[in-house]
């Protein structure tokens, strides 16, 4: 009874099994309501979507498409993070600061208007998709990384000075090594942007396939069960990778899991 | 008490600092090596002033982290102009590198010390035993209490080989029992080497005076902008230093009361 009261009480912290139970119960209730009241609607019901999911994942073309999307996302993410890190670290050297500021502002440049330019600059469809993905992610990456750098307590730099470190050693200790865990967290958060963008860029060059291509084709024929099934797969994979990156962060940087003592 | 004051260890002359208005003006203070026969005496000096008077700025100037508008700060028996890295600092929040274990934080402080790796580890172990940190060496800073972090932070600065260590508000937010422990710790650090000089920057008059050999009062004089040293207390000369339970002493309490009214 106390547990039921606590989930309705404001500012109550719900942890562990109660929290999981709450999520599962609410999700089941929503799916059940959708299943019951959505029988005669345009949007397919969860059971129909799940049937379509089963059909898609067991089909011969699914693995190729999934691999295509994953490899594009991972290579795009990899190149983007390297570029974003270089740009962010260079921002600490005054001569590079204006370039960094410009890249941050590029968040407001729409990709659609630049597709023609990128088509001219790239040699094939794969390069075009990869370039657009990188161009789309890097400004967001740089913005997040710069906010990490900006939030560094200046006392940390002072501490380095008292420990007789020079400027380069300070940069390495405080900004690079000291913030690697946060860089990883930014990577995790921005993976969602990359994963979301993948469907868009895959639509620009469909020859390599991919989940985005599957989605666009199904949309074209208004095959809503398949559309929703692909969305569920994309959503599920996104959640899975988010969890995987979170666990990797704990493994690589064990101190991030430690609860701070008062 | 049998002691002598010998060579100058810290000499601050005519230091002033202004931003949009004067913060510090005409700061002059001298710290001499206190020698007691048969002892590695070291010493504890306090810079006492109320909040917002400019203590932190003076703290940074003494540490060589910022340059004053005028004046000089000479340190050591060689009397060289202070540079960042020659004076250790222990900030109020006992800052350590959170991505490194306590052992690695301490090792980092010895990067420039010319000792073999094993000797460095042995020295860390030695300090850990002395300051009750042995079981915490493998932990990360977040796993330590405030008092433990403070000890690590102080030892980190000692391990750099710096003889001058500045401590920003070391008694802030501590209960009475912890304050006694910190005082004991500071006393022990001061006596690790003859030239060890701990400079406490604090608004806590009673506790700062209780641990100090010399105290400088930083305050603003009437109708004058910018803080300066308004009074110097030679607590050894006054018979108020090196005495356990000094806080119970009536004369000490009177001095504390007077200073509280002056800052």
Interface residues (C-beta under 8 A of the other chain):
Chain A: X153 X155 X156 X158 X159 X161 X162 X163 X164 X165 X173 X174 X177 X178 X180 X181 X253 X254 X255 X258 X259 X260 X261 X262
Chain B: X60 X63 X64 X65 X84 X85 X87 X88 X89 X91 X93 X95 X97 X98 X99 X108 X109 X111 X112 X140 X142 X143 X144 X145 X146 X156 X157 X160 X162
